Amino acid sequence: MLKRLFAVICLSTGGVAGSHAADCAHLTQTKLDHAIVTTAQVVAGGTPLLPSGGTGPSSGPMAKADLCRIRITASPTADSAIGIELWVPMGSAWNGKFEQVGNGGFAGVMPYELMTYVVSLGYAVAGTDDGHEAPNVMDASWAMDHPEKIIDFGWRAIDVTARTSKQLVRKLTAKAPARSYFVGCSDGGREALMMAQRFPTYFDGIIAGAPAYPMTRLFTGGALLEAAVTATGAHLGEPQLELLQHLSLQSCEPGMPYLKNPLQCHPDLETLQCHGEATQGCLTGAQIALARAIYSRRTDPANGASLYGLQPGAEALPGSWGAWLLGTSDNAPPYGLAFARNYFAYMVLQNPKLDLATVTSADLVRGEQQIGAIIDATNPDLTAFKAHGGKLIQYHGWNDPAIAPEYSLAYRAQVAAKTGGIADFYRLYMVPGMLHCRGGDAPTNVDWQSALEAWVEKGVAPGDLTAADRRGGNQTLHAVE
């Protein structure tokens, strides 16, 4: 998931060619469908893109060349205020292509981090706040009593962003982008699949990382996990997580810092059982029950579908179980439960004081039935996207603590069954050791962008890919067959 980013783009035009500034500024006069360009100004090459805290000098990334920064507000309904930003490199700095980037969590901020990377490659790049402003991406209070904003978040904002941004690129450059791409992870991965499903002709290539495509089911799983935590009355702190991780690694791949295929690993949790007084060198019966609940698959009471458990091998890593499920030593609330609580409190039950442990089975069903049709991207029929000539690369970390990796395996199987002949347009890669979207004690950095470009632009289908790390290590990734 992308963290909340505080970023302001410096608007200096010193040293910028006058024609660039004039062409860019003229975009404020463009007539758009239920949208207006609020500002259009040139950011000069060599200017910091992300000043620290918005004041003073910055050691952050610099604009490689002059770019036109355009801010748009779209209002497709009376209760919509969709923020959009579009950055277009000027003149020969533009590679002639367009890429839209996804957001994270419940959004509410611009995805500046990913936008900064994409524009450095020469792309015109667009992002959106998904129709609301929020203090952090776990906050869904904006949704309470605002059904149109839920639709904006679910799919309308990314639709408007794509159409409006392409129109403005054509207006500025006098030509349409030669190729169009979408890339995102977590909620951005959900948005990526939403694009392939609802708007199959918008993009030539899509990258969907760790997609939260069954979003309401994920929140159902979060509520049921909270119930399990409450029922066991147990907590797994760092010492217990380290024991679980050590057991997983030593039981299945001794000497390795990560597991190649966690599905084949079934550690015997009973070997960690305390005998006599509980210590940090063992687990109580209640702690073993809690660990088993996290690993285990459940049944969704709304539809009988599987709610997958997490895989072994990275339980104790920073950014893993502690951060997402159990809380950390600094008493920070776990991300996963915060997301689930915000969903039920503000989207489903309109109760800001909601205790997640009190959510009932009827509430779970109500959420999936009422909200699922808006925010879930579960349709496996990608026939129209395939017919368009689109290419889709999906990836998921085997040790993702936020979205169980088996959800991606399940979606691939559903696409193969519904669409058929997926080899010519779809690939899924499972990355051993990877946590949520990135990180982990393994080589997890993959150049997904180049692989997709080669497939779309040269017809070179991706085969084995290399994941690397900063220490010079690497591992080979094979597409799921």
ABEGO torsion letter per residue (X at the ends): XBBBBBBBBBABABGBBAAAAAAAAAAAABBBBGBBBABBBBBBBGBBABBBGGBEBBABBBBABBBBBBBBBBBABAABBBBBBBBBBBEAABAGBBBBBBBBEAEGBBBAAAAAAAAAAGBBBBBBAGGBBBABAABAAAABGBAAAAAAAAAAAAAAAAAAAAAAAAAAAGBBBABBBBBBBEAAAAAAAAAAAABAAABABBBBBGBAABAAAAAAAAAAAAAAAAAAGBBBBAAAAAAAAAAAAAAABBGBABBABAAABBBBAAAABBBEBBBAABBBAAAAAAAAAAABBBBBAAAGBBBBBBBBGAAABBGBAAAAAAEBAAGBBBAAAAAAAAAAAAAAAGBAABBAAABBAAAAAAAAAAAAAAABBABABAAAAAAAGBBBBBBBBAABAABBAAAAAAAAAAAAAAAEGAAAABBBBBBBGBBBGBEEBBBABBBAAAAAAAAAAAGBBBBBBBBBBAAGBBBBBBBBX
